[in-house]
């Protein structure tokens, strides 16, 4: 007679392992993704430069939008209405932390 317990060959129905993802999904998650990678800067000077760049970009975009709106108001017979963005595109309202 053989010694020891019998090996389990099949899975018990209704029980799942710890990982709910399939093997294909696990491999896909571990693989490198295509596209550019952005690594956040650690030095305070670089962080400040990034903030300045974002604020300048917002201000320039806001000025361009105001100029286009003014030109459209001059050329249109009916009054031109602009719906403001709810995302906080206005640079005059800044939140301080």
N, C-alpha and C positions, 0 to 999 in steps of 0.2 A: 504494500500500500504506500501511496505517496504521502510524504510528510508536509505539513503546512496548509495554509488556506488556499482556496482556489482564486485565480486571478479574475478580475472583472473585465469583461471584454466589451460590454455595451454600457451606454449611459442610462441612468435612471430617468424615466420620463417625469417632466415637471420640475426637475432641478436644473439650475443654470450655474455656470461657473462664476467666478468673481468678475471676469471681463465680459461685458455684454456686447462688445464689438467682435466682429468676425476677424479672422486672421488677415484677410485682405484689407480691412479697414485699419487694423493695427499697423500693418506694413506701410500703408498709405500715410498714416499720421506721422510715422517716424521718418519718412523720406523727406529730402530737401524739396522745398517748394520753388516753383519758377518765379521769376520777377526780381525786382530790385529789393534789397534789404536795407532797412534804415536802422542804424544803431544810434541810440540816443547819446548825446555827448555827456561826459562826466564833469568836465572842467566848467567852472562857473562863468568864465568869460565866453565860452562857446554857447552856453545856455542863454546868456544875455544877448549875444549876437542873433541867435535864433528868434528870441522874443522880439527884438527890434525889427528883424526882417519880416516877421509875420504882421506886426503892427503897421509897417510901411506899406506892405502889400494891401492890407485892409483899407488904409487911408487912400491909396492911389485908386483902388477899385471904387471906393465911395465917391471920390472926386469925378471919376469918369462917368459914373452913373448919374451924378448931378448935372454934368455938362450935357449928356445925352437927353436927359429929361427936360432941360431948359430949351434945347434945340427943338425937341418934339413939341413943346408948348408953343413955341414961336410959329411953327409951321402948320399946326393943326387948327381947324376951324372950331372944333369942340374942345372943351377943357380936357386935358390929359391927366388921368389919375394913376398914381403909382401906389401899389399895395406894398407896404413895408414888410420885410422878412421878419419872421418870429424868431429866427436863429440868433438874433443879436448882431446883425451886420453893421449897426451904427457904432461908430468909434467914439461918439461923444459920451455914451453911457458906459463907463468902465466899472467893473466890480472889483473892489479891493478885498484882499484876503488878509 
